[in-house]
Amino acid sequence: MDISAIAAIAPVIPVLTVERAADAVPLARALARGGLPVLEITFRTRAALDALAAIVRDVPEAVVGAGTVLDEAQLRQAMAAGARFGVSPGCTPALATAVRQAGLPFLPGVQTVSEAMVLREMGFRLLKFFPAGAAGGTAWLKAAAAPLADLRFCPTGGIDVGTAPAYLALPNVACVGGSWVAPQDATAAGDWARIERLAAAAAALKRA
């Protein structure tokens, strides 16, 4: 699948910071059961690579990607662990080149129109808008829609169950990313039923 097909699977991509690798598989299963099978495992913890690999191995219904990919070395680590896609908070020319050479579906991050234009020139058409809440939110996306008419976005950062519907109502939003569907306290407690309920509510959100 290309990145647009992955983004089309569900309206919300859970952004997961996994502290304990042992939590990865039950967490992924709960989210997938709730209707959110596309998962972003952020490279922010020591457990991230093991968590990603465990989900790839034991939760075949999940489409697992690596988040917070900052450079080519992390891109290679993600691919070696079995990541189906990658996500970055921003994007350098070197990372963009490595992604294109690797052929991994990728969601590069932007915050400005100029950054979006640079990635557009490199062939990217679906971009992560981050940090969405701090960078202008839905107002930025509405303003960018006309000049960047052939681009779509996955806003991430500061989005929750209350604000997600307004983002998803925009025609240039393919999906949103968020961590609210997997609260750290629920994960720490092993409250997979709660996470499944949150995922089901998020999966039911409507897109434009």
Long-range contacts (C-beta under 8 A, 24 or more apart in sequence): 1-63, 1-84, 1-105, 2-105, 3-85, 3-105, 3-106, 3-107, 3-126, 4-125, 4-126, 4-152, 4-174, 6-38, 6-63, 6-65, 6-84, 6-85, 6-105, 7-38, 7-107, 7-126, 7-152, 7-154, 7-174, 7-175, 8-174, 8-175, 9-37, 9-38, 9-63, 10-35, 10-36, 10-37, 10-38, 10-175, 10-202, 10-203, 11-164, 11-168, 11-175, 11-176, 11-202, 11-203, 11-205, 11-206, 11-207, 12-36, 12-164, 12-175, 12-176, 12-177, 12-178, 12-181, 12-202, 12-203, 12-205, 13-38, 13-39, 13-40, 13-65, 13-154, 13-156, 13-175, 13-176, 13-177, 13-178, 14-38, 14-39, 14-40, 14-177, 14-178, 14-179, 14-181, 14-182, 14-199, 15-40, 15-42, 15-67, 15-156, 15-177, 15-178, 15-179, 16-40, 16-41, 16-42, 16-51, 16-67, 16-179, 16-182, 17-42, 17-44, 17-45, 17-179, 17-184, 18-45, 18-47, 18-48, 18-51, 18-187, 19-45, 19-47, 19-184, 19-187, 19-188, 20-47, 21-47, 21-50, 21-51, 21-54, 23-51, 23-187, 23-190, 24-50, 24-51, 24-52, 24-54, 24-55, 25-54, 25-55, 25-58, 25-59, 26-190, 26-192, 27-182, 27-187, 27-192, 27-195, 28-55, 28-59, 28-62, 28-64, 29-59, 29-192, 30-192, 30-193, 30-195, 30-196, 30-199, 31-62, 31-181, 31-182, 31-195, 31-196, 31-199, 32-59, 32-61, 32-62, 32-199, 33-196, 33-199, 34-181, 34-195, 34-196, 34-197, 34-198, 34-199, 34-200, 34-202, 34-203, 35-199, 35-200, 35-202, 35-203, 35-204, 36-181, 36-199, 36-202, 36-203, 37-61, 37-62, 37-63, 38-62, 38-63, 38-65, 39-63, 39-64, 39-65, 40-65, 40-66, 40-67, 40-87, 40-177, 41-65, 41-66, 41-67, 41-83, 42-66, 42-67, 42-68, 43-67, 43-68, 43-69, 43-70, 43-74, 43-77, 43-78, 44-68, 49-77, 49-81, 52-78, 52-81, 52-82, 52-83, 53-81, 53-82, 56-81, 56-82, 56-83, 57-82, 65-105, 65-107, 69-95, 70-95, 71-95, 71-98, 72-98, 75-99, 75-102, 75-104, 76-102, 78-104, 79-104, 87-128, 87-177, 88-128, 89-128, 89-130, 90-115, 90-130, 91-115, 91-119, 96-122, 96-124, 107-154, 109-156, 111-135, 113-144, 113-147, 113-148, 116-144, 116-148, 116-151, 117-148, 120-148, 120-150, 120-151, 125-150, 125-151, 125-152, 126-151, 126-152, 126-153, 126-154, 126-174, 127-151, 127-152, 127-153, 127-154, 128-153, 128-154, 128-155, 128-156, 128-177, 129-153, 129-154, 129-155, 129-156, 130-155, 130-156, 130-157, 131-156, 131-157, 131-158, 132-156, 132-157, 132-158, 132-159, 132-167, 132-176, 133-157, 133-158, 133-159, 133-163, 134-158, 137-163, 137-167, 138-166, 138-167, 138-170, 141-167, 141-170, 141-172, 141-173, 142-170, 144-172, 145-170, 145-171, 145-172, 148-172, 161-198, 161-201, 161-202, 164-202, 164-205, 165-205, 165-206, 168-205, 168-206, 168-207, 168-208, 169-206, 169-207, 169-208, 170-208, 171-208, 173-207, 173-208, 174-207, 175-207, 178-202
